[in-house]
Amino acid sequence: MKAMVLDGIYDLSSTRRPLKLEDVPIPEIGGKEVLIKVSACGVCHTEIDEIEGRTQPKRFPVILGHQVVGRVVKKGREVNNMEIGERVGVGWIGSSCGKCEFCLRGEENLCGSFLATGRDIDGGYSEYMKIGRDYVFKIPDLFKDEEAAPLLCAGAIGYRSLRLTGMKDGDSIGLIGFGASNHLVIQMVKYLFPSSQIFVFARSENERSFAKELGANWAGDIDEEPPEKLRCAIDTTPVWKPVIFGLKNLKRGGRLVINAIRKEDKDKELLSNLDYADHIWLEKEIKSVANVSRRDIGDFLELAAKIGIKPEFQVYPLDKANEAIIDLKERRIKGAKVLKME
């Protein structure tokens, strides 16, 4: 099969083609696994973190990609929860132990044995992939393959982030950064919390205009002050500056949820500008998002179908995965990016 393979750590400021198109064997499956013929795979900022080594794969070479849509073409003898030909999706959660305290209470995203699709096990930048039976999700008929792919991570992690804000209808929310995830979160907020005010912070005027098209009450640059203080906020940016301004813009008792597996170090020194009185005092909170659980993906797909969420996306062929990565790195985005297999 054809696959875009990562063979080491690369600096994307100097390397434009970190992934190599290679012919590799189609995976052999075990009794509890399925083989999926991939039709589409979303491109996530986490892949940039993997390539640049901030969240390093457990082995090289590895096939990236954790927003995978395709059809089951083979299944192990112990798989009875899906059929050959069924359209399914795979997200970031590729495996967990199933036995620890976190797994037993449905928080397998915190499992010490958590394995990430496309980082710790091979993912969907390929024509075929294998995955355990318990980490596969049925895709609602409403969505085309390339529409469904971004829902499996950008949507699911956005859903988890929104849950972690603890917001209620009428609470004001800030969406910091407006790419693949937050352009789906705004659609959730509009449906779930119709009385809430939504304030978007983004560097790009195009992103701010896009946010207003989707119903934002206000949109400004990262360092602008919104018309009112925020009850909660979700930061999806790869850097630290928005976190500082996000904290400053919170109401008393407000919560900032950071939706990022890693932050880049290039502006880390700005953290020295944190002022206790302005940024932390009066019971403000910071909460990080760690991975996604199976519940997050399943519940979000159900909600997305109910709302009729339609992600904005741009399609690339598999062999143009490097171009998709660089476009994402350089912020040439509107919504999500998706690899479409022939």
Secondary structure, DSSP 8 states (H G I E B T S, - for coil): -EEEEE-S---TTT-S--EEEEE-------TTEEEEEEEEEEE-HHHHHHHHTSS--SSSSEE----EEEEEEEE-TT--SS-TT-EEEE-SEEE--S-SHHHHTT-GGG-TT-EEBTTTB--SSBSEEEEEGGG-EE--TTS-HHHHHHIIIIIHHHHHHHHHHT--TT--EEEES-STTHHHHHHHHHHH-TT--EEEE-S-HHHHHHHHHTT-SEEE-TT---SS-EEEEEE--SSSHHHHHHHHTEEEEEEEEE--S---STTGGGGGG--IIIIITTT-EEEE--S--HHHHHHHHHHHHHHT----EEEEEGGGHHHHHHHHHTT--SSEEEEE--
